[in-house]
Amino acid sequence: MLTTDYLPGAPCWLDVSSPDLDAATAFYTGLFGWRSFSLGPAHFDYRFCQVDGKTVAGISRETPGRGTPAWLTYFQAADAGAAAKTVEQAGGTVLAAPVEIEGQGGMAVFADPAGAAFAVWQPGATKGLGLVTDAGSLGWVELHSPDPDGIRAFYQAVFDWQIEDLPMGGLSYPVISPAGGGESSAMAGIAQLQEGDRAHWLPYFEVPDCDAAEAQARQLGGTTRAPATTMEGVGRMAFLADPFGARFAVITSAA
């Protein structure tokens, strides 16, 4: 499971880009009960979102490099510059070159060979999210790829991930753990991309009641991409999009 004791290659941050920061903030605070605050003009009004004073996500202004509104998952890296070189050598693309964020850490944004965007975070004063797996926070991330088997070599080259196929609903589901992680360190999965869709990373947010969260998202101007459904042994989940089209999922995990 996810933890804030971040290992290299583990998801450690995420943010959503939006053309309207105030409207996006209103949507997510209304949906998850987050409290938000701006880092001010020097940081382009970037928003930190928190639960009980612990940061669970960020909201950023849409920029040309980020493309359409979307959630972006950051994985921890010891050296963002070295990660950029490895990504290119493995067949990926550098979308935003490594940059230092005023002592807070370093970051870079990439696309894998299938086009799924992701980022790395080189921790400085900011180590990562302050809360995961609790209500209102990140519980899982999932890569939707047109070639779940073929894409493994890329990510293993970049992050040295451990990937194990587990049975789920009559199918085999690749589950990702960071290098050096124990049996309970699974943090992500790989799913078959639906025909006609584009490759992407999808965050899952833990909620107390999946059906209520889905309904609340629609009331706030979001849309349902796939209605709430239960997967035995996993939980009840729904696939949603915010008012600007950024995709995410909500899940009420099984006990």
N, C-alpha and C positions, 0 to 999 in steps of 0.2 A: 504494500500500500504506500501511498505518498506520505512523505514526512518532511518536516522542515530541517532535519539533519541532512543537508543536501550533499549527495555524492556527485562526482563528475558525471555528466550526462543525464542527470535527473531534471525533470521540470522544476524550475525555481521561480519563474515569473510568468505573468501573462497580462496582456492588455488588449483592448479593443479600440480600433480606430473609427472615427465618426466625423462626418461633416458638420455636425451640430453637437458640441460638447455638452451644452446644457440639457438638450433633449435626451441625449444618450444617458447622461447622469440621472435624469429624472426616471427614465425607464428602469435602469438597473437598481437604483436605490429603492424604487417602488416595488420591484420584483423580489429582491433579496434582502431588503432591509439594511442595505449598506449605508454607511455615512461616508461622505466624500469631502476632500479638500483639495484646493488647487495649489500647485507649486509656484504659481505666479507667472508673469510675463517672461521672465528670464528662461523659463522652461516651457514656453509656449502653452501655458495654462494646463499642463498635464495634471490629471486628477489621480490621487490615491484614493482607493475605496477600502473601507475597513469594516470589520466586525469586532465589536468589543475592543476597539483600539488596535487591532492587528490587521495589517494590510493583506487583502485577499486578491486584489486586481488593480489594474490601472486603466484609465481612459485617455486616449490621445487624439489630437486633431488629425484628421485624414490628410495625408501628404502624398505627393506623386509617387514616392518610393513605396508606399504601403498599398497603392492600388485601391480597389473597392473596399468599403468597410468590412472588416474581418477581425476575428480574434487571432492573436499571435502568441504562440507558446515559445518561451525561452528555456533553453536547457543550459545547465551550468557547464562552463568551460574554464580551464585554468588559464588559457591564453586565447583571446578572441582572434588575434592575428594569425596564430598557428591554425586555429579552427578554419579560418577562411581559406588558407592554403590547402588544407586537407579536403575541404568541400570541393574546391575546384579540381583537385587531383582525382577525386572520386566521381566526378561527372556532374556535380551540382553547379549552381550559379550564385555569385555574390550579388544580392540585391541592394544592400547598403554596407559599405565598407566599415571595418572596425573603427569605433570612435570611443573616446573616453568621456564619461559623463561627470565631469567636475569632481573627481574623487569618489563618486558613488560606485563606480564600476565601469566596465567596458562592455560594449555590445556590438553585434553585427547581425545582419539579416540575410538569409539565404533562401534558395529554392532547391529542392531535391530534383533528381533527374526527371521526375514526372510532373514537376511544377508546384508541389506543395511547399508553401512558405513556412519557415520556422526561424528562430533566432537563437543566439547564444548570449549568455550573460557571464561576464568575468567579474566575480564579486569584489567589491571594494568595501566602502562603508555600508552599502546596502547588500546584504547577503542573499536576500530573496523574499518570498512571501512569508508573512508572519503566521499564517494559519492555513491549513489544508485539511481536507476530509470532514470537517465539521460543517454544520448547516450554513449555507451561504458562501462556501469556499470551494476551491477546486478539489475534485475527488478522483479524476481520471482524465487522461488525454488519449485520443485515438487518431491514428493516421488512416485516412481513406485514400487508397491507392489503386490504380488500375492493375498493378502487378504486385500483390502482397508478398509473393515469394521473391521476386526479382529485386525489390527495393531493399531487402534486408542487407545486402552486401554494402550498399551505400552508407546506411546508418551505422553499421558495425565498423566501417572504416573511419567514420567521423567520431563516433562516441564509444566504440568498443562495447556496445550493448550485448547483453545476453538475451536471446530470443528463444522461447520455448513454445511449442504447439500444445495447446490444451483443448480437450473436447468441450464444446459448448453448443447446446441445442442441436446436436446431431452433426455439427460441423467442427472443423479444427480452427481454433482462434489463436494466432500468434500473440504471445504476451511478452512484454519487454521489461527487463530489469537492468539497472545500471551495473557496470562492471564492478565487481567486489561486493555487490549487494547480497543479502541473505535470502532465505526462502520467502520471506514476507515483504520483499522490496519491489514487487511488481508495481509498475507505475503507468503503463500504457499498453495499448494494443494496436493491431493492424487489421483493418477491415477492407473488404472488397469494395471498390468504388462502384457506385451505380452507373449504369450506362448513360452517357450524355452529361455526366457531372464532371467537375474539375477536381483534381487532387487537392486535399486540404487536411490540416490538423484540426480536430474538433475537441474543445474542452467540455467536460461534464462537471456541472456544479451540483453539489449535494444539497438536497432540500428535504424538509420534513414530510411534505405531501406532494408527490409528483403531479397528480391531477389538479390540485389547487394551484400549483405554480404554473402549469400550462394555461389554465383559465385566466390567471392573473396577467400572464404575459400578453394574451390576446386583448384583455381589457386595457392594457397600457399601450397598445398599438403594435405589438409584435405579431408574428404569425407562427402557426404550427406547420412544420415540415413533415413530421410523422407523429401521430397521436400517441398518448401514453400507452405503453404495453409492458407486460411483466415477463421477465426472463428468469426462469427458476434458478435459484441459487445466486442470482446477481442482484436483482431488484426491479423496480418499476421505473421506466425512463421515457422521456419524450424529447423529440428533436424540434428545436425552435429557431427563430430568427428575430433579431430586434427590429425596430421600425426602419432601420437603414439597410437591413439585409444581412448583417453579421450573424453567422450561425453559431449555435451552441446547443448543448443538451442539458437537461436536468435529470437527476436520478435520486430516487429514494432507495438506498442500498438495502439489500436483504440483511437481516441480523447475522 
